[in-house]
Amino acid sequence: MKAYIGREMETALLALSDKMPAILVCGPRQVGKTTLLLNLAESNRQYLSFDDISLRDMARNDPALFIKQFEPPLILDEIQYVPELLPYLKSEIDRLGSNGLYWLTGSQHFHLMKNVSESLAGRVALFSLLGFSHRELTKTTTGNSPFIPHEELLQMSVGCHPSEIFAQIFRGSMPLPNVQQDIPLEVFFNSYLQTYLLRDLRDLSQVADLNKFTRFIRVCAGRTGQLLNYNDLARDTDVSPQTAKNWLSILEASFIVHLVPPYHNNITKRLIKTPKLYFTDTGFCAFLTSWTSPETLMHGAMSGAIFETWVVGEILKSYWNKGRMAPMFFYRDKDGNEIDLLMVKDNQLYPVEIKTAATIRRDWGKSFKQLDKFGQTGLGAVICLTDKPLYINPSAIAIPACGI
């Protein structure tokens, strides 16, 4: 039996299960949604998976009978296959009037899942789960809050060697390659790609040319950490811009990519409104872009972009694992001023830059002054490969990447 690695989401998930009739854990395939719920489930909670075709057909063809046959508490896996069941779950929830009745999982974003928002509004607690965070892999989850730059980070004692970080970036965050490290990564990710295409894609959209769609995924991987440009994606894949837009929505719906929006403020109309594109798993991204080792990745042309992708993913997980939305944006204006991330809390902006360097430079964070026109700015941070946290200047600190 493979060792279970504890997930940060456990505490928030159990707390809300006591307060809500249903919980829904969404996320890409192979990130441990089912394993998480089975590990937390009471002995009387039955597990049913709609990957089972016969069970899926039963729920679709006679949802009323399904509800009568299987009484809660239940785990219902891959609920996106049976949207017809959701109104009946609502009725059963209202009839029973109890909490913790249904634990659901889905491999699509909940807001894109047909009937979820309409049928279960006010009755379901929503969670998004990605692969392991660095906190989880290093067992440093206790007491950690969602990331925001603050002075207490200067007290951290952990440092990290760049080669260790890039080894994790190259391996990615999916549970199986991390728990069972003798699995060849190329074999695992190639299987993941084929399974995703053949199993999930046809349930999300009609794609006539799977070869072109595979190329599209690879093209997107090569642009992780960059501004989204549908025309460029379309040109390099030989499809129309509208097709590129539709296909990207498929990748976003199934958690393969995440889009970070630009920060908007009514004070200025000069901000670029295009989001930035990030892959949610750096191992899958490295595979799609044909890197063969952590060393070649660390010294290659994509090192900065994929390191930024990893950092963004870690910050995203720090919020999602607490059941919270990530108040995460980026800044870029038409004068070329850029800030990699803006974290927003209580109307304050916390600027964050991401650098692959290990040696701290005093000019880091100079772009943070561009935020003065927006009002209150909190402590800024530069996340980098330094081995210890330090002040860069009175309003910005450098943070080791493994400390976020």
C-alpha positions as a Markdown table, in Angstrom:
| # | Residue | x | y | z |
|---|---|---|---|---|
| 1 | Met | 0.0 | 0.0 | 0.0 |
| 2 | Lys | 1.3 | 3.4 | -0.9 |
| 3 | Ala | 1.9 | 5.9 | 1.9 |
| 4 | Tyr | -0.7 | 8.6 | 2.3 |
| 5 | Ile | 0.7 | 12.1 | 2.3 |
| 6 | Gly | -1.5 | 14.4 | 4.3 |
| 7 | Arg | -3.2 | 17.3 | 2.4 |
| 8 | Glu | -3.6 | 20.8 | 3.7 |
| 9 | Met | -7.2 | 20.8 | 2.6 |
| 10 | Glu | -8.3 | 18.2 | 5.2 |
| 11 | Thr | -9.0 | 20.7 | 8.0 |
| 12 | Ala | -11.1 | 23.1 | 6.0 |
| 13 | Leu | -12.9 | 20.3 | 4.2 |
| 14 | Leu | -14.0 | 18.5 | 7.4 |
| 15 | Ala | -15.0 | 21.8 | 9.1 |
| 16 | Leu | -17.3 | 22.7 | 6.2 |
| 17 | Ser | -18.7 | 19.2 | 5.9 |
| 18 | Asp | -20.0 | 19.7 | 9.4 |
| 19 | Lys | -21.7 | 22.9 | 8.3 |
| 20 | Met | -22.9 | 22.2 | 4.8 |
| 21 | Pro | -25.1 | 19.4 | 3.3 |
| 22 | Ala | -22.6 | 18.7 | 0.5 |
| 23 | Ile | -19.0 | 19.4 | -0.4 |
| 24 | Leu | -17.6 | 19.4 | -4.0 |
| 25 | Val | -13.8 | 18.8 | -4.6 |
| 26 | Cys | -12.9 | 19.7 | -8.1 |
| 27 | Gly | -9.5 | 19.4 | -9.8 |
| 28 | Pro | -7.6 | 17.7 | -12.7 |
| 29 | Arg | -7.4 | 13.9 | -12.8 |
| 30 | Gln | -4.7 | 12.1 | -10.9 |
| 31 | Val | -4.3 | 14.8 | -8.2 |
| 32 | Gly | -5.7 | 12.7 | -5.3 |
| 33 | Lys | -9.3 | 13.9 | -5.0 |
| 34 | Thr | -10.7 | 10.5 | -4.4 |
| 35 | Thr | -7.8 | 9.4 | -2.2 |
| 36 | Leu | -8.3 | 12.5 | 0.0 |
| 37 | Leu | -12.0 | 11.8 | 0.5 |
| 38 | Leu | -11.6 | 8.1 | 1.1 |
| 39 | Asn | -8.9 | 8.8 | 3.7 |
| 40 | Leu | -11.2 | 11.2 | 5.6 |
| 41 | Ala | -14.5 | 9.2 | 5.2 |
| 42 | Glu | -16.3 | 7.6 | 8.1 |
| 43 | Ser | -16.7 | 3.8 | 8.0 |
| 44 | Asn | -20.4 | 4.2 | 7.0 |
| 45 | Arg | -19.8 | 6.5 | 4.0 |
| 46 | Gln | -20.2 | 4.5 | 0.8 |
| 47 | Tyr | -18.1 | 5.2 | -2.3 |
| 48 | Leu | -19.6 | 5.3 | -5.8 |
| 49 | Ser | -17.7 | 6.3 | -9.0 |
| 50 | Phe | -19.4 | 7.5 | -12.2 |
| 51 | Asp | -16.4 | 6.2 | -14.1 |
| 52 | Asp | -18.4 | 3.0 | -13.8 |
| 53 | Ile | -20.5 | 3.0 | -17.0 |
| 54 | Ser | -23.4 | 1.0 | -15.5 |
| 55 | Leu | -23.6 | 3.2 | -12.5 |
| 56 | Arg | -23.5 | 6.3 | -14.7 |
| 57 | Asp | -26.3 | 5.0 | -16.9 |
| 58 | Met | -28.4 | 4.2 | -13.8 |
| 59 | Ala | -28.0 | 7.7 | -12.5 |
| 60 | Arg | -28.8 | 9.3 | -15.9 |
| 61 | Asn | -31.7 | 7.1 | -16.9 |
| 62 | Asp | -33.5 | 7.0 | -13.5 |
| 63 | Pro | -32.0 | 9.5 | -11.0 |
| 64 | Ala | -35.0 | 9.1 | -8.7 |
| 65 | Leu | -34.4 | 5.4 | -8.3 |
| 66 | Phe | -30.6 | 6.0 | -7.8 |
| 67 | Ile | -31.3 | 8.4 | -4.9 |
| 68 | Lys | -33.6 | 5.8 | -3.3 |
| 69 | Gln | -31.2 | 2.9 | -3.8 |
| 70 | Phe | -28.1 | 4.7 | -2.4 |
| 71 | Glu | -28.7 | 6.5 | 0.9 |
| 72 | Pro | -26.2 | 9.1 | 2.3 |
| 73 | Pro | -23.6 | 9.5 | 3.5 |
| 74 | Leu | -22.0 | 9.0 | 0.1 |
| 75 | Ile | -18.9 | 9.8 | -1.9 |
| 76 | Leu | -20.0 | 10.4 | -5.5 |
| 77 | Asp | -16.9 | 10.4 | -7.7 |
| 78 | Glu | -16.7 | 12.3 | -11.1 |
| 79 | Ile | -20.1 | 14.0 | -10.7 |
| 80 | Gln | -19.7 | 15.9 | -14.0 |
| 81 | Tyr | -20.8 | 12.8 | -15.8 |
| 82 | Val | -24.3 | 12.9 | -14.4 |
| 83 | Pro | -25.6 | 16.4 | -14.2 |
| 84 | Glu | -29.1 | 14.9 | -14.4 |
| 85 | Leu | -28.6 | 13.7 | -10.8 |
| 86 | Leu | -28.0 | 17.1 | -9.3 |
| 87 | Pro | -31.7 | 18.3 | -8.9 |
| 88 | Tyr | -32.5 | 15.1 | -7.2 |
| 89 | Leu | -29.6 | 15.5 | -4.8 |
| 90 | Lys | -31.0 | 19.0 | -4.0 |
| 91 | Ser | -34.4 | 17.5 | -3.2 |
| 92 | Glu | -32.9 | 14.8 | -1.0 |
| 93 | Ile | -30.7 | 17.4 | 0.8 |
| 94 | Asp | -33.8 | 19.5 | 1.5 |
| 95 | Arg | -35.8 | 16.5 | 2.6 |
| 96 | Leu | -33.2 | 15.2 | 5.1 |
| 97 | Gly | -32.0 | 18.6 | 6.4 |
| 98 | Ser | -28.6 | 17.3 | 7.6 |
| 99 | Asn | -25.0 | 18.3 | 7.0 |
| 100 | Gly | -22.2 | 16.1 | 5.5 |
| 101 | Leu | -24.6 | 14.1 | 3.4 |
| 102 | Tyr | -22.7 | 14.1 | 0.1 |
| 103 | Trp | -19.1 | 14.4 | -0.8 |
| 104 | Leu | -18.7 | 15.0 | -4.5 |
| 105 | Thr | -15.7 | 15.1 | -6.8 |
| 106 | Gly | -15.4 | 16.5 | -10.3 |
| 107 | Ser | -12.7 | 16.9 | -13.0 |
| 108 | Gln | -14.1 | 20.2 | -14.2 |
| 109 | His | -14.4 | 23.7 | -12.7 |
| 110 | Phe | -17.6 | 23.8 | -10.7 |
| 111 | His | -18.8 | 27.0 | -12.4 |
| 112 | Leu | -18.6 | 25.2 | -15.8 |
| 113 | Met | -20.3 | 22.1 | -14.5 |
| 114 | Lys | -23.9 | 22.0 | -15.8 |
| 115 | Asn | -26.5 | 22.6 | -13.1 |
| 116 | Val | -24.1 | 22.7 | -10.1 |
| 117 | Ser | -24.6 | 26.4 | -9.4 |
| 118 | Glu | -28.4 | 26.3 | -10.0 |
| 119 | Ser | -29.1 | 23.0 | -8.3 |
| 120 | Leu | -26.8 | 23.1 | -5.2 |
| 121 | Ala | -26.5 | 26.9 | -4.6 |
| 122 | Gly | -26.3 | 27.4 | -0.8 |
| 123 | Arg | -26.0 | 23.7 | -0.2 |
| 124 | Val | -22.5 | 22.9 | -1.3 |
| 125 | Ala | -19.0 | 24.0 | -0.1 |
| 126 | Leu | -16.7 | 24.2 | -3.1 |
| 127 | Phe | -13.0 | 23.3 | -3.1 |
| 128 | Ser | -10.4 | 23.1 | -5.9 |
| 129 | Leu | -7.6 | 20.6 | -5.4 |
| 130 | Leu | -4.3 | 20.5 | -7.4 |
| 131 | Gly | -1.3 | 18.3 | -7.0 |
| 132 | Phe | 0.9 | 18.3 | -3.9 |
| 133 | Ser | 2.2 | 21.6 | -2.7 |
| 134 | His | 5.8 | 22.0 | -1.5 |
| 135 | Arg | 4.4 | 22.4 | 2.0 |
| 136 | Glu | 2.7 | 19.0 | 1.7 |
| 137 | Leu | 5.7 | 17.2 | 0.3 |
| 138 | Thr | 8.0 | 18.6 | 3.0 |
| 139 | Lys | 5.3 | 18.1 | 5.7 |
| 140 | Thr | 5.4 | 21.8 | 6.7 |
| 141 | Thr | 1.6 | 22.4 | 6.5 |
| 142 | Thr | 0.7 | 22.9 | 10.2 |
| 143 | Gly | -0.2 | 26.5 | 10.9 |
| 144 | Asn | 0.6 | 27.9 | 7.5 |
| 145 | Ser | -1.7 | 30.6 | 6.2 |
| 146 | Pro | -2.4 | 31.5 | 2.6 |
| 147 | Phe | 0.6 | 33.4 | 1.2 |
| 148 | Ile | 0.8 | 37.1 | 1.6 |
| 149 | Pro | 4.1 | 39.1 | 2.0 |
| 150 | His | 4.6 | 39.8 | 5.7 |
| 151 | Glu | 7.6 | 40.4 | 8.0 |
| 152 | Glu | 7.2 | 37.1 | 9.8 |
| 153 | Leu | 8.5 | 35.4 | 6.7 |
| 154 | Leu | 11.9 | 36.9 | 7.7 |
| 155 | Gln | 12.0 | 34.4 | 10.6 |
| 156 | Met | 11.9 | 31.3 | 8.4 |
| 157 | Ser | 14.9 | 29.1 | 8.7 |
| 158 | Val | 14.4 | 27.1 | 5.6 |
| 159 | Gly | 16.6 | 27.5 | 2.6 |
| 160 | Cys | 16.6 | 25.6 | -0.7 |
| 161 | His | 19.2 | 24.7 | -3.2 |
| 162 | Pro | 18.2 | 25.6 | -6.8 |
| 163 | Ser | 18.8 | 22.0 | -7.9 |
| 164 | Glu | 16.3 | 20.8 | -5.3 |
| 165 | Ile | 13.6 | 23.2 | -6.5 |
| 166 | Phe | 14.1 | 22.3 | -10.2 |
| 167 | Ala | 14.1 | 18.6 | -9.4 |
| 168 | Gln | 10.6 | 19.2 | -7.9 |
| 169 | Ile | 9.6 | 21.4 | -10.8 |
| 170 | Phe | 10.7 | 18.7 | -13.3 |
| 171 | Arg | 8.8 | 15.9 | -11.4 |
| 172 | Gly | 5.7 | 18.0 | -10.9 |
| 173 | Ser | 3.1 | 17.8 | -8.2 |
| 174 | Met | 0.9 | 14.8 | -9.2 |
| 175 | Pro | 0.8 | 12.2 | -6.4 |
| 176 | Leu | 1.8 | 9.1 | -8.2 |
| 177 | Pro | 5.3 | 10.2 | -9.5 |
| 178 | Asn | 6.0 | 11.7 | -6.0 |
| 179 | Val | 4.9 | 8.7 | -4.0 |
| 180 | Gln | 6.3 | 6.1 | -6.4 |
| 181 | Gln | 9.4 | 7.8 | -7.6 |
| 182 | Asp | 10.7 | 4.9 | -9.7 |
| 183 | Ile | 8.0 | 5.5 | -12.3 |
| 184 | Pro | 9.6 | 6.9 | -15.5 |
| 185 | Leu | 8.2 | 10.4 | -15.8 |
| 186 | Glu | 8.0 | 10.3 | -19.6 |
| 187 | Val | 5.9 | 7.1 | -19.5 |
| 188 | Phe | 3.6 | 8.6 | -16.8 |
| 189 | Phe | 3.0 | 11.9 | -18.5 |
| 190 | Asn | 2.6 | 10.4 | -21.9 |
| 191 | Ser | -0.1 | 8.1 | -20.5 |
| 192 | Tyr | -1.7 | 11.1 | -18.7 |
| 193 | Leu | -1.8 | 13.0 | -22.0 |
| 194 | Gln | -3.4 | 10.1 | -23.9 |
| 195 | Thr | -5.9 | 9.3 | -21.1 |
| 196 | Tyr | -6.8 | 13.0 | -20.9 |
| 197 | Leu | -7.4 | 13.2 | -24.6 |
| 198 | Leu | -9.3 | 10.0 | -25.1 |
| 199 | Arg | -11.2 | 9.9 | -21.8 |
| 200 | Asp | -12.0 | 13.5 | -20.8 |
| 201 | Leu | -11.8 | 15.6 | -23.9 |
| 202 | Arg | -14.8 | 14.0 | -25.7 |
| 203 | Asp | -16.9 | 14.7 | -22.6 |
| 204 | Leu | -15.9 | 18.4 | -22.7 |
| 205 | Ser | -16.1 | 19.3 | -26.3 |
| 206 | Gln | -16.2 | 18.0 | -29.9 |
| 207 | Val | -12.6 | 18.2 | -31.2 |
| 208 | Ala | -12.4 | 16.9 | -34.7 |
| 209 | Asp | -8.6 | 16.7 | -34.9 |
| 210 | Leu | -6.9 | 15.2 | -31.8 |
| 211 | Asn | -3.4 | 15.6 | -33.4 |
| 212 | Lys | -3.9 | 19.3 | -33.7 |
| 213 | Phe | -5.3 | 19.5 | -30.2 |
| 214 | Thr | -2.2 | 17.7 | -28.9 |
| 215 | Arg | -0.1 | 20.2 | -30.7 |
| 216 | Phe | -2.2 | 23.0 | -29.2 |
| 217 | Ile | -1.5 | 21.7 | -25.7 |
| 218 | Arg | 2.2 | 21.7 | -26.4 |
| 219 | Val | 2.1 | 25.2 | -27.9 |
| 220 | Cys | 0.4 | 26.4 | -24.7 |
| 221 | Ala | 3.0 | 24.7 | -22.5 |
| 222 | Gly | 5.7 | 26.6 | -24.4 |
| 223 | Arg | 3.9 | 29.9 | -23.4 |
| 224 | Thr | 3.4 | 29.2 | -19.7 |
| 225 | Gly | 4.1 | 32.4 | -17.8 |
| 226 | Gln | 3.3 | 34.6 | -20.8 |
| 227 | Leu | 0.5 | 36.9 | -21.8 |
| 228 | Leu | -2.3 | 35.0 | -23.5 |
| 229 | Asn | -2.4 | 35.6 | -27.3 |
| 230 | Tyr | -5.1 | 33.7 | -29.1 |
| 231 | Asn | -3.8 | 34.7 | -32.5 |
| 232 | Asp | -0.3 | 33.4 | -31.8 |
| 233 | Leu | -1.7 | 30.1 | -30.5 |
| 234 | Ala | -4.0 | 29.8 | -33.5 |
| 235 | Arg | -1.1 | 30.5 | -36.0 |
| 236 | Asp | 1.3 | 28.0 | -34.4 |
| 237 | Thr | -1.4 | 25.3 | -34.3 |
| 238 | Asp | -2.9 | 26.1 | -37.7 |
| 239 | Val | -6.4 | 26.7 | -36.4 |
| 240 | Ser | -8.7 | 29.7 | -36.2 |
| 241 | Pro | -8.5 | 32.1 | -33.3 |
| 242 | Gln | -12.0 | 31.1 | -32.2 |
| 243 | Thr | -11.0 | 27.5 | -32.2 |
| 244 | Ala | -7.9 | 28.4 | -30.1 |
| 245 | Lys | -10.2 | 30.2 | -27.7 |
| 246 | Asn | -12.5 | 27.3 | -27.4 |
| 247 | Trp | -9.7 | 24.8 | -26.9 |
| 248 | Leu | -8.1 | 26.9 | -24.2 |
| 249 | Ser | -11.4 | 27.0 | -22.4 |
| 250 | Ile | -11.3 | 23.2 | -22.4 |
| 251 | Leu | -7.9 | 23.3 | -20.8 |
| 252 | Glu | -9.0 | 25.8 | -18.2 |
| 253 | Ala | -12.2 | 23.9 | -17.5 |
| 254 | Ser | -10.2 | 20.7 | -16.8 |
| 255 | Phe | -7.6 | 22.5 | -14.6 |
| 256 | Ile | -4.7 | 21.9 | -17.1 |
| 257 | Val | -4.1 | 25.7 | -17.2 |
| 258 | His | -4.9 | 28.6 | -14.9 |
| 259 | Leu | -5.3 | 32.2 | -16.1 |
| 260 | Val | -4.2 | 35.1 | -13.9 |
| 261 | Pro | -6.1 | 38.3 | -14.6 |
| 262 | Pro | -4.5 | 41.8 | -14.8 |
| 263 | Tyr | -5.2 | 44.2 | -12.0 |
| 264 | His | -7.8 | 46.8 | -12.8 |
| 265 | Asn | -8.4 | 50.1 | -11.1 |
| 266 | Asn | -10.6 | 53.0 | -12.3 |
| 267 | Ile | -7.7 | 55.5 | -11.7 |
| 268 | Thr | -6.1 | 54.4 | -15.0 |
| 269 | Lys | -7.3 | 53.0 | -18.2 |
| 270 | Arg | -3.9 | 52.1 | -19.5 |
| 271 | Leu | -3.6 | 48.6 | -18.1 |
| 272 | Ile | -3.3 | 45.7 | -20.6 |
| 273 | Lys | -6.4 | 43.5 | -20.1 |
| 274 | Thr | -5.0 | 40.2 | -21.4 |
| 275 | Pro | -4.5 | 37.5 | -18.7 |
| 276 | Lys | -1.4 | 35.5 | -18.2 |
| 277 | Leu | -1.3 | 31.7 | -18.9 |
| 278 | Tyr | 0.1 | 29.2 | -16.4 |
| 279 | Phe | 0.1 | 25.4 | -16.4 |
| 280 | Thr | -1.0 | 23.9 | -13.1 |
| 281 | Asp | 1.6 | 21.1 | -13.1 |
| 282 | Thr | 5.2 | 22.0 | -14.0 |
| 283 | Gly | 6.1 | 18.3 | -14.6 |
| 284 | Phe | 3.4 | 18.0 | -17.2 |
| 285 | Cys | 4.5 | 21.3 | -18.7 |
| 286 | Ala | 8.2 | 20.2 | -18.8 |
| 287 | Phe | 7.2 | 16.9 | -20.5 |
| 288 | Leu | 5.1 | 18.7 | -23.2 |
| 289 | Thr | 8.0 | 21.0 | -24.0 |
| 290 | Ser | 10.5 | 18.1 | -24.2 |
| 291 | Trp | 12.9 | 18.8 | -21.4 |
| 292 | Thr | 14.7 | 15.6 | -20.4 |
| 293 | Ser | 16.2 | 16.4 | -17.0 |
| 294 | Pro | 16.0 | 18.9 | -14.1 |
| 295 | Glu | 19.5 | 20.2 | -15.0 |
| 296 | Thr | 18.7 | 21.0 | -18.7 |
| 297 | Leu | 15.5 | 22.6 | -17.6 |
| 298 | Met | 17.2 | 24.8 | -14.9 |
| 299 | His | 19.8 | 26.0 | -17.4 |
| 300 | Gly | 17.5 | 26.2 | -20.5 |
| 301 | Ala | 15.5 | 28.9 | -22.1 |
| 302 | Met | 12.4 | 28.2 | -20.1 |
| 303 | Ser | 13.9 | 28.2 | -16.7 |
| 304 | Gly | 12.5 | 31.6 | -15.7 |
| 305 | Ala | 9.0 | 31.0 | -17.1 |
| 306 | Ile | 8.6 | 27.5 | -15.6 |
| 307 | Phe | 10.0 | 28.7 | -12.2 |
| 308 | Glu | 7.5 | 31.5 | -12.2 |
| 309 | Thr | 4.8 | 28.9 | -13.1 |
| 310 | Trp | 5.8 | 26.8 | -10.1 |
| 311 | Val | 5.7 | 29.8 | -7.7 |
| 312 | Val | 2.3 | 30.9 | -9.0 |
| 313 | Gly | 1.1 | 27.4 | -8.5 |
| 314 | Glu | 2.4 | 27.2 | -4.9 |
| 315 | Ile | 0.7 | 30.5 | -4.0 |
| 316 | Leu | -2.5 | 29.3 | -5.7 |
| 317 | Lys | -2.5 | 26.1 | -3.7 |
| 318 | Ser | -1.9 | 28.0 | -0.4 |
| 319 | Tyr | -5.4 | 29.6 | -0.9 |
| 320 | Trp | -7.3 | 26.7 | -2.6 |
| 321 | Asn | -6.1 | 24.3 | 0.1 |
| 322 | Lys | -7.8 | 26.5 | 2.7 |
| 323 | Gly | -11.0 | 26.6 | 0.6 |
| 324 | Arg | -10.4 | 30.2 | -0.3 |
| 325 | Met | -10.2 | 32.1 | -3.6 |
| 326 | Ala | -6.7 | 33.4 | -4.5 |
| 327 | Pro | -6.7 | 37.3 | -4.7 |
| 328 | Met | -4.0 | 37.1 | -7.3 |
| 329 | Phe | -3.4 | 39.4 | -10.2 |
| 330 | Phe | -0.5 | 40.8 | -12.3 |
| 331 | Tyr | 0.4 | 44.3 | -13.3 |
| 332 | Arg | 1.6 | 45.5 | -16.7 |
| 333 | Asp | 1.0 | 48.8 | -18.4 |
| 334 | Lys | 1.6 | 50.2 | -21.9 |
| 335 | Asp | 4.9 | 51.8 | -20.7 |
| 336 | Gly | 6.4 | 48.4 | -20.1 |
| 337 | Asn | 6.2 | 48.5 | -16.3 |
| 338 | Glu | 5.5 | 45.0 | -15.0 |
| 339 | Ile | 5.0 | 43.3 | -11.7 |
| 340 | Asp | 4.7 | 39.5 | -11.7 |
| 341 | Leu | 1.9 | 39.3 | -9.1 |
| 342 | Leu | -0.3 | 41.5 | -7.0 |
| 343 | Met | -1.9 | 40.0 | -3.9 |
| 344 | Val | -4.9 | 42.0 | -2.7 |
| 345 | Lys | -6.0 | 42.0 | 0.9 |
| 346 | Asp | -8.2 | 44.5 | 2.7 |
| 347 | Asn | -7.8 | 46.9 | -0.2 |
| 348 | Gln | -4.0 | 46.8 | 0.0 |
| 349 | Leu | -1.8 | 45.8 | -2.8 |
| 350 | Tyr | 1.1 | 43.4 | -2.0 |
| 351 | Pro | 3.5 | 43.3 | -5.0 |
| 352 | Val | 5.5 | 40.2 | -5.7 |
| 353 | Glu | 8.3 | 39.6 | -8.2 |
| 354 | Ile | 9.7 | 36.2 | -9.1 |
| 355 | Lys | 13.4 | 35.7 | -9.9 |
| 356 | Thr | 15.5 | 32.6 | -10.6 |
| 357 | Ala | 18.6 | 34.2 | -9.2 |
| 358 | Ala | 20.1 | 33.2 | -5.8 |
| 359 | Thr | 22.0 | 36.4 | -5.2 |
| 360 | Ile | 19.8 | 39.2 | -3.9 |
| 361 | Arg | 20.1 | 42.5 | -5.8 |
| 362 | Arg | 19.3 | 45.9 | -4.3 |
| 363 | Asp | 17.4 | 47.0 | -7.5 |
| 364 | Trp | 14.9 | 44.3 | -7.1 |
| 365 | Gly | 11.4 | 45.6 | -6.5 |
| 366 | Lys | 12.0 | 49.0 | -8.1 |
| 367 | Ser | 8.9 | 48.5 | -10.2 |
| 368 | Phe | 6.8 | 48.4 | -7.0 |
| 369 | Lys | 6.7 | 52.2 | -6.9 |
| 370 | Gln | 4.3 | 52.1 | -9.9 |
| 371 | Leu | 1.6 | 51.1 | -7.5 |
| 372 | Asp | 1.7 | 54.4 | -5.6 |
| 373 | Lys | -1.0 | 55.8 | -7.8 |
| 374 | Phe | -3.4 | 53.1 | -6.7 |
| 375 | Gly | -3.3 | 54.0 | -3.0 |
| 376 | Gln | -2.2 | 51.8 | -0.2 |
| 377 | Thr | 0.6 | 49.4 | -0.9 |
| 378 | Gly | 1.7 | 46.7 | 1.6 |
| 379 | Leu | 5.0 | 45.0 | 2.0 |
| 380 | Gly | 6.5 | 43.8 | -1.3 |
| 381 | Ala | 8.3 | 40.5 | -1.8 |
| 382 | Val | 10.7 | 39.0 | -4.3 |
| 383 | Ile | 10.5 | 35.2 | -4.4 |
| 384 | Cys | 13.8 | 33.8 | -5.5 |
| 385 | Leu | 16.4 | 31.0 | -5.0 |
| 386 | Thr | 18.2 | 32.7 | -2.0 |
| 387 | Asp | 19.0 | 30.4 | 0.9 |
| 388 | Lys | 17.6 | 32.9 | 3.6 |
| 389 | Pro | 15.1 | 35.7 | 3.7 |
| 390 | Leu | 16.4 | 39.3 | 3.8 |
| 391 | Tyr | 15.2 | 42.8 | 3.5 |
| 392 | Ile | 15.9 | 44.3 | 0.1 |
| 393 | Asn | 14.8 | 47.7 | 1.2 |
| 394 | Pro | 12.5 | 49.0 | 3.9 |
| 395 | Ser | 9.4 | 48.1 | 1.8 |
| 396 | Ala | 10.4 | 44.8 | 0.2 |
| 397 | Ile | 11.9 | 41.5 | 1.3 |
| 398 | Ala | 13.5 | 38.6 | -0.5 |
| 399 | Ile | 12.0 | 35.2 | 0.3 |
| 400 | Pro | 13.3 | 31.7 | -0.5 |
| 401 | Ala | 11.1 | 29.9 | -2.9 |
| 402 | Cys | 10.7 | 26.9 | -0.7 |
| 403 | Gly | 9.3 | 29.1 | 2.1 |
| 404 | Ile | 6.1 | 30.1 | 0.4 |
